[in-house]
């Protein structure tokens, strides 16, 4: 859950309730509407999900193959796909329609495959302005807001490369920072 929206997984299907002003519910649009009835997240129907996380104005989920899907506000690169908007779009404070369309993350900052068969993602966390994922091998990836308060990995809004840079505490647990 987050302050504005939350996700449920029911029989492998991903549902959302709450506000959608930045596309954070993943409904395929960013219309600023509040939904009190569960809505289907706009992911391919054949997918099943095992994990989901709601952040400030973004969301992400892990499908049963260990792949990450992400959507919502992207001002700080929270999507993780490198599609950070230009300064004029950010200054307008308007959500882009594309923010509400879920996208699968397929490669890290190093260009190598991310998630899936080789090293499936097993856990995701979404904070106010950045996201994290942990794979079955223990690699931790972070993307979104850079600097002392965020992911600090790549200002282009691309997921990290899973390589440890030092020790950090995340959610009270000792992890390798990326």
Buried (B, 14 or more C-beta within 10 A) or exposed (E): EBEBBBBBBEEEBBBBBBBBBBBBBBBBBBEEEEBEEBBBBBBEEEBEBBBBBBBBBBBBBBBEEBBBBBBBBBBBBBBBBBBBBEEEBEEEEEBBEBBBBBBBBBBBBEEEEBBBEEBBBBBBBBBBBBBBBBBEEEBBBBBBBBEEEBBBBBEEBBBBBBBEEEEBEBEEEEBBBB
